[in-house]
Amino acid sequence: RVRLPFRHFGICAIIACMRKPSTLIIIAIVVILAIIAIFIKTGGTHHFIDKSITTPDAATKTFIELMVPHHQEAVRTSMQIAEDRTAENVDVKILSGRIIDNQTFEIIQMLNWYEEWFGMEFDLSGASHAKKYIPMMDTASTTGAVLEQRYVEGMIKHHKMAVEMAEELLAFFDKTDKERSSTDGELTVRESHPNVETMRDFAKKIIEVQNKEIQQLSSLKLSK
């Protein structure tokens, strides 16, 4: 009997699949379904920093380009709750009103920073942005209790995505801080970047506020 080294088993499996196309199709379907299940469970991919982003400015620019439409979606769906007379849960309406106020203000902040720091108006269509925002909320054509249920469930995932993006931005800033700092004896010198400090505070605020709102959303009692 011939014993194949372990590394050859993968090759043999590929050959077997090629001889039986139906087997390859089944494997492909299983893999695709697994990926879709993970995507749905997590609310999509939340990571926005990749190898193309190497500077704090690039990270800030991309963060704003994704967070503005993310906030706009939160405001839009919250307005849907506020304007729907058949949505009668007072706690949901109060929280949606806070989200409208907070995130509208933050959108204005981000648009002003973007124009000041990058010397251009923000492209509200998103067509010129390297990374495109993918909508998360599914509240279209719903009203009343159904709308409230979808809104609360969707907004929890929506807020979690914002928190993860903010945490990712802070981690990137910390990483670049270490790379750009120099130590001479007991004195550590770091490059000063006012935009970074502004965005660091902004990201921390997003984490604090939206984690609190996640707890509030999770505790709401909704009609079935």
Residue, then its C-alpha position, 0 to 999 in steps of 0.5 A: r500500500v502506498r502512503l501519501p504525505f499529508r500535503h497530497f490529500g488536498i490535491c487528491a480531494i481536488i482531483a476527486c471533485m474534478r472527476k465528479p462535478s456534482t461533488l464540487i457543486i455541493i461543496a461550493i453550495v455548502v461554503i456559500l451558505a456558511i458564508i451567508a449565515i455568518f454574514i447575516k449573524t454578524g450584520g455584515t462585515h464591519h472592518f474598514i481598515d485594510k492594507s490600502i490605509t496606511t496613515p491616520d488621515a486615510a483612516t479618518k477619511t475612510f471612517i467619515e465616508l462610511m460613518v456619514p451614510h451609516h448615521q444617515e440610515a439611522v436617522r432615516t429609519s428613526m424618522q420612520i418610527a417618529e412619523d408612523r402613527t401606528a407605532e405606539n411604543v412610547d419608549v421606542k419613539i423616545l429613543s428614536g428621537r434621541i438617535i435623530d438628534n444625536q446623529t444629525f448633529e454628528i453628521i454635521q460635525m463630520l461633514n464640516w471636518y471632512e471639508e476642512w481637513f481634506g479640502m473638498e465637499f463630502d460626496l453624499s452619493g458615495a460614488s467617489h468613495a473608495k469604500k461603499y457603505i452597504p445599508m443594514m436596516d430593513t424597515a421599508s414598507t412596514t408599520g406599527a408593531v412590525l416596524e418597531q420590531r424590525y427597527v429595534e432588532g436592526m438598530i442593535k446590529h447597526h449600533k454594534m457596527a458603529v462601535e466596532m468601526a470606532e474601536e477599529l479606528l482607535a486601534f489603528f491610531d494606537k498602532t500608528d502612535k507606537e510606530r511614529s513615537s521615539t524614546d530617548g531615555e525616559l522621554t517619549v516623543r510622539e508626533s502631534h496630529p490635531n485631527v487624530e485627537t479630534m477623531r479619537d474623542f469622537a470615536k470614544k463618544i460613539i462607543e460610549v453613547q451607542n453601547k448605552e443605547i444598545q442596552q436600552l434597545s435590548s431592554l425594550k418590551l415590544s408587542k408581538 
